[in-house]
Amino acid sequence: MSDRPRRPPTAGHAGEEPDRDWPSGGDGDRATEETERGQVYTLEAITTAILVLSAVLFALQATAVTPLTASTANQQIEERQQTIADDLLDTAAANDELTPALLYWNTDTGTFDGAETVGYVNVPATLPPLDFFTTLDEEFYDQRIAFNVYVEYRDGGETKVEQLVYQGTPSDNAVSASRIVVLRDDMELTAGPDAGQPLSAVSGDFYAPDASSGTDIYNVAEVRIVVWRM
């Protein structure tokens, strides 16, 4: 009898391999789930970062734009007031409404008739019944826009100013417009005890002197309007 060791018996039929314990798919599924979960967390973190960054940028942008927006709005208002003032003077000059206002002078009081020394103050109650003043009232006062009116003229080589309407000190955002009016010797006063008298006859009592003797031009005045929001 041989002493060689016997081989252990094999399971199953001849030629078949013995059963093996193959690893199940559980570990692979868990790995996939963990990967997907990690991706979700990453996306959430990115989304949160984007939202935070957007909020910061919006806040910075709002802070930077707000003053600019207010400045732009003020500029638009000033441009509109400038246009109204220019158009008003253009129309008044074309309709010859400026000259009667400049000649509305009282030689006794040394002021525009019914006005104080600084001009018409209680606007519109004290404004004269002239077309120029009516237009000023409608275009400015009724729209809550304050206005001053100045008359500049020549006197001995200097420029002097007579105030026609005074509503206070203009704001920093005030705008102005002006037009030239030529006063002639034969133009007559439109108010006061000397109403109807030509400038050549009342030069000593009129606010502007005869700056061009020897010609029919009495003086050259500039009507200037300064307007601002009340």
Number of C-alpha atoms within 10 A of each C-alpha: 3 4 5 6 6 6 6 6 6 11 10 10 8 7 7 9 10 9 8 6 5 6 8 8 8 8 10 11 11 11 11 11 12 12 12 12 12 12 12 12 12 12 12 12 12 12 12 12 12 12 12 12 12 12 12 12 12 12 12 11 11 11 11 11 12 11 11 11 11 11 12 12 12 13 13 12 15 19 13 13 23 20 14 16 23 17 13 18 23 15 14 18 16 10 12 14 17 21 21 17 20 20 23 21 25 22 21 12 15 15 22 27 22 17 22 18 15 15 22 24 18 13 15 16 9 15 21 18 9 13 16 22 19 13 16 21 20 12 16 18 17 11 11 13 15 23 26 21 22 20 22 19 23 18 15 9 8 7 10 14 16 19 20 25 25 22 18 11 12 17 13 7 12 16 20 18 20 18 16 16 18 11 21 18 19 14 18 21 24 20 20 19 14 18 15 13 15 17 24 19 13 17 16 12 16 20 22 22 19 25 17 14 12 8 10 14 17 22 20 17 22 17 22 20 23 22 26 22 18 13
